[in-house]
Amino acid sequence: MKNTFLAISSAGPNHDRSKGTREQPFWDEHAAFIDRLVDDGFILMGGPLVDEREMPHGALLIVNAEDENEVRERLKNDPWFEKSILKLESVKRWRIFIDARK
């Protein structure tokens, strides 16, 4: 049975804080990688975490996985993690009690 997890990342050392999300190095490679995980049904939702100036400083992904190891294994080859644009900070299992989308 799949579980829902939150994968929380922060800006890595190679993240250019003067640029927006789609202006970061390796954006196209990262977007293609993420699109494949969405198509596989692994990623349910995701997007950048932004500060009050609307500047990105990390990201949140909501994913379906068996366990935390699967989350880490599937995300490790993201070009943004490989190139230190993002740094995976934590993976937390999330038990959803409220979902207004249903």
Number of C-alpha atoms within 10 A of each C-alpha: 6 10 14 21 24 19 21 20 21 20 22 18 12 15 22 16 14 10 12 15 20 11 11 17 17 13 15 13 13 18 15 13 16 18 13 12 16 15 10 10 12 19 20 15 11 16 12 19 17 14 10 6 6 10 15 21 19 22 20 18 18 20 23 19 20 12 16 17 11 11 21 15 9 12 18 12 13 18 21 25 18 12 16 16 23 22 20 20 12 14 20 14 16 12 9 9 5 7 6 4 4 4
